[in-house]
Amino acid sequence: MRGNSRRLPVLRAGRLVQIRRAIESDQAELARLRSDPEIDHFMGIDASPSAWLWRHVPLGDQSAALTDLMITDLVGEPLGLVSLWDRAIPHNAAELSIWIGAGHRDRGFGSEALRLTLRFAFNDLHLHKVYLRVLEFNHRARRTYEKCGFAVEGVLREEMRIETVWHSLLYMGLLASDFHAIDLAIEPIDEFDSRTPPAIV
């Protein structure tokens, strides 16, 4: 089944990663990648038994997302997941969540996957705005979001309690017009034509 999923159409591809629609057969591999204490920490999920629900990766009919996108390397090896949540009908806005599994972080995969997803969101889905929520201490994620144009629009003070300490949650947003200008200004990622497989050299 994993081999079949590698042949699914690629929506966007860059120098390092590509994104495609996640399907139900991806669930086991994503669950393995998602079973990572660092992801739990930066999502504000504690070790209580009831937290299993937040670690579950629903796909297909089980998912409430507008779209779930599998992040893979250029040969189709799964790296993580990015989802767009349609919570602002009819205002053409969606909430974004993204995570990269252990062993694949700090290599530029998340940054490139985010840019590819934003291009898909604004150019293909024609969204007007994408927003997200991030814990104040997640500096790595905040730097990535800011590089792509996200700006802090609000602070939910002491919103989440993690290991007995209360932390604030930042609300960040990005307009399509702002992203297009920033995407042109920062380093190109040489996106391949998604209708053909990317060249591997």
Secondary structure as UniProt FT lines:
FT   HELIX           2..5
FT   TURN            6..7
FT   STRAND          12..13
FT   STRAND          17..21
FT   HELIX           24..26
FT   HELIX           27..34
FT   HELIX           37..43
FT   HELIX           49..51
FT   HELIX           52..55
FT   HELIX           60..62
FT   STRAND          67..73
FT   TURN            74..75
FT   STRAND          78..85
FT   TURN            89..90
FT   STRAND          93..100
FT   TURN            102..103
FT   HELIX           109..119
FT   HELIX           120..124
FT   STRAND          129..135
FT   TURN            136..137
FT   HELIX           139..147
FT   TURN            148..149
FT   STRAND          151..162
FT   TURN            163..164
FT   STRAND          165..175
FT   HELIX           176..185
FT   TURN            194..195
//
